[in-house]
């Protein structure tokens, strides 16, 4: 699943507003949709059982009897459907996996089987960015867990529901569900589950711009993963820490952590993780202004994703390449790559990815000065974000529309959209974006000649930037405050 990585960029002083490019945070904990493949006819029952148990326990903590019940009671037809669904998931054809798995949900299934199937189907929907459908299946998983009074399955359902809410931008609900899951894992002594939920809570704090809390949770999760020898978890948390440091502008530390994650994935021969690390390093180099290195790493990531058939990863890499070309002014290449990314998201049914790429294309058209085209793409992105309940995306597109209206000279509409974005970011506790919204409003008031109002908003923005550790943004806000303050004799 894709998560937007926003970078504050002040595009000129004093008349321009704060904007930002959307870069993918590729290293996020997310549902694993795999049931590892079936073997030859005579071996496939036990192999499927062992592999499903491993996947469930490693990634979700679902009780072993869920996997046992699902496989042991499957007839030839259902085993065939499971095998084909496994292949589809490995090849990232999640819509096909759903089509194959849903017939396995027969009437009067025992709760253990329902739990396993609803979990797998829900994960496929999550990968497609269809949160409402995923939520429906995770709720069915939770109901089955309650019916069989299984704490591990209950924690898995709460965790995955937390991921749904986080992707929608409902960060309070996400935090609540991850904390409930963490409490269950603490009571049952499930160290792996504790690490996973600590990491997921870290993501919630990062999305709120609470980088100190995010770092704290990732480090706790990393310590547990190191204690229990969970190499995949170690790599994930190193990558997440790298994102925190990139958000803070500590690009040397970000690079260091992504390289450590890369080393682990190379050591355990995890090609998907290898591609994600390369893409994250590409983002770091992009932020550092090293466009050639960013392009090199993103192209390497794209090649691996093409090799392993990871369509979602391909779309992410193409989208990030588009953003690199946007930043270097090569808007024609940017448009080409972003349209390729959008096409893949449309093919795999990833509504969230479609919204993100429409927004990124809007940025390209805005850079070209094609403001009507930009407005149209932002509105299409906003419509999808509203459809899927993505509050983070809604705030982002409202802010983008505010920038368009400001450039068109429609300052009242710009103010309205910035305030709407601010209201959503305050509602979901997204502190970093609140500061960006306040900066946009401050610059808008400055453009109107209302320096006192501009200073008030910029000072509040600076306070929040400092609170969340965004040091580069503190410096930019301070420069604006000093400039406008000199005009009033009030530095």
Number of C-alpha atoms within 10 A of each C-alpha: 24 23 21 18 17 18 20 19 15 19 12 9 11 14 14 17 24 22 21 18 20 19 26 21 21 26 25 20 18 18 21 18 26 22 23 21 18 21 13 8 7 8 10 16 17 15 17 23 22 16 17 23 21 18 19 24 20 17 18 23 22 27 21 19 15 24 26 21 17 24 22 15 12 17 9 9 10 18 20 14 19 25 22 18 28 23 20 19 26 19 15 23 23 26 21 16 27 20 13 20 22 15 10 19 13 10 7 7 13 15 21 24 24 25 30 25 25 24 28 28 25 31 28 27 26 27 27 27 25 22 26 18 19 26 22 16 24 29 20 20 30 25 18 23 25 14 13 15 13 16 19 22 30 27 27 32 32 26 29 30 26 30 31 27 24 25 27 25 27 23 27 16 18 25 23 16 23 28 21 17 27 26 16 20 23 13 9 13 11 15 17 23 28 24 28 29 31 26 29 31 29 30 30 30 23 24 25 25 27 23 27 16 18 24 23 16 23 28 21 17 29 24 16 21 23 15 12 12 12 15 16 18 25 25 26 29 32 26 31 31 30 31 32 26 23 23 26 21 20 18 21 14 17 26 23 17 23 27 21 17 29 25 15 19 23 13 11 12 11 13 17 16 24 25 28 29 30 26 31 33 29 29 33 26 23 23 19 16 14 14 18 12 17 24 22 17 22 28 21 17 29 24 16 21 23 14 11 16 16 20 20 23 27 26 26 31 33 25 30 31 31 30 28 29 23 22 18 13 14 14 21 14 16 25 22 17 23 30 21 18 29 25 16 21 25 15 14 19 19 24 22 30 29 25 28 30 29 26 29 32 29 29 29 28 20 19 15 14 14 14 21 15 17 25 23 16 23 29 21 18 29 26 16 21 24 15 13 20 20 22 24 25 28 26 27 29 30 24 29 29 28 31 28 26 21 21 17 14 11 13 19 12 17 25 20 17 23 27 21 18 29 25 15 22 25 15 15 20 21 24 24 28 28 28 30 31 29 25 29 30 28 29 27 28 21 19 17 13 11 14 20 16 16 25 26 16 22 28 20 17 28 23 15 23 25 17 17 21 21 23 17 17 24 21 14 15 25 17 13 21 23 15 17 22 16 11 11 12 9 12 12
